[in-house]
Amino acid sequence: MSSIAMPPRTDAVGTGSFTVHGEVARPVTLSVADLRRGWRQHEARVTFNCAKNGPQHHTFHGALLREVVSTTAPCFDPSRRKERSRFLLAVGGGDGHHAVLSWAELDADFGDSPVLLATRLDEADLDEAGCQLVVPTDHCGARYISAVTSIWIGACRAPDSPPAR
């Protein structure tokens, strides 16, 4: 497998909802309200450089991505660090944009990045618009995905190598 392609979504998801699927034991569909009720909300004050509009300053509130996706039981042995480090997350948005993150970026044993699934942008709730992927450590906003529709989780296999057992 030389490249990772996020599988297309085939099930209907309502406005403001997204699915977590892929190599997980418990795929789930969640709404912004579910994120607000089910997980502690974290704040991220960010500045990122937008190629078209220059520096953007925003305050986001939301759940940590790693906490949300961990509840789906990704199909790896959590005690095996090298196995965890092979997993990727592909996040798709309602406008067709998508971004890829590594599990290691999020994992406390590795990058421990406080990536959010935002439920609020500045003073506005995102219930109707859908949650937003926020990568506070990024200097540009390319991996900020609005109106998240899906999060695919899966292992990356090196080209020319058999699947891990």
N, C-alpha and C positions, 0 to 999 in steps of 0.2 A: 504494500500500500504506500504509494509515494506521496499522496496528498490526502488531506482530510476534507471531506465535503459534508456539510451539515445536511442530514436527510430532510427532505421537504416535509412540511406539516400537512397532514391529511385530515385531521379532526378539526371541528369548528371550535374556536375559542372566542369568547365574548370580548367586547371592548374592555380594555383594562386588565385582561387576563393573559396568562402565558402558561406554557407547559414546560416541565422538566422531564426529559426523556433520554433515551440512548441506553448505554450500558449501566442501567440502574435497576434495582430490585423493585422499587416502588415509584413508577412514574406518577406525576401529579400535575394537576392544573390549579393554579393559584391566581388570586386577584390582588390588587393593591390593598384592598381592605384586609385580605388574609395576611399579607405581609405585615401590616400595621398591628393586627391583633395577635399574631402568632410568634413574633420575634421582637426582641429589644430593638428600639430605634436608635441609630447612631447618627451623629452629626458630622458632616464633612464640609468645611469651608475651602473652596477650591478656586484657583485661578488657572486657566488654561488658555493657550494661544490658539485662536481660531484663524485659519488662513485667510478667510474673507473679512472678518470683523475685528481682528486684533484680540487683545486680552479680554477674557470674559471672567467675571467674578460672580460666583454663586454659592449659596448655602443649600446643601442637600440633607435630607433626613431619610433614613431607610434601614433595612435589615442587611446584615453582612451576607454577602453572596455565599461564602463558605458554610455558614450556619444553615441557610435555606437548602442548598443542594445536598448537604450531608444527610438531611432527613430522608432523601430518596434512596439511600443505601447504595452508593456507587459500587460497581462490581470489582472491587479490589480488596485485598487484605489490608486493613488500616495499619497493621503492625509492620508492614513491609514498606519502608520508605522508598526504595527504588521502584517498586510497583506503583505507588501513588504518584511518583514523579513522571510516569508515562502518560497520565491522563490529561485530557484537554477538555475545555468547555468552549463551545461555539454558541454565541449569543446572537439571536436574530431579532431585528426590529420590524415594526409595521411598515416602515418606508423602504424595506429591502436592504438596509445597511446591516452588517454583521461584524463581529469581532471575535477573535480567538484568545483565550487566556489558558495558561497552564495551571493544573491543580497546584503545582509547587509554588506559584505566585501567591496563592491564597493560604496555603497550609502553614500553620504556626511553626512547623519544623523547618520550613524553608523561607519563603519571602514574607509571609505573614502580612500581606497587603490588605488593607481595610476596604476592599472593593464592596460597593453598596448596590443593592437593588433599591433605588430611591422611591419613596412614597410621597415626598414633598420636594418641590423645587422652589427655593426662596420662600415665599409665603403662600404658595399655591399647592393644594393637594393634587395628586396625579391620578386620582381614581378613574376619571374618564379617559385621560390621555394614555394611561398605562405607565407602569414603572419604568425607570431609567437606569441603565447600567452606568455606574460612576466609578472611575478608576482614579482616585485622588492623587496617586503618585505620578500620573502621566502629565507631561508638560504641554501636550497638545490634546485636543478633544476628540481625536479620531476614534478612540474606543469608547466614547460616551454614546450609548445606543438608546435612542428614545423609543417609547412604545414597545418595550420588549414583548415579543410574541412566543419565543421558544428559547430554551437552553438545552443543548444537546451535550451529553457527557460521554466520552469514550476514550479508549486507549489509542495511543499513537504507536504504531509498529514501525520499526526501522525498515526502509526499503530492503528487499531481498532477504528478509528474515522471517522465519515461521512465527505464527502467533505464540505468545508466552503461554505456558501451562501451569 
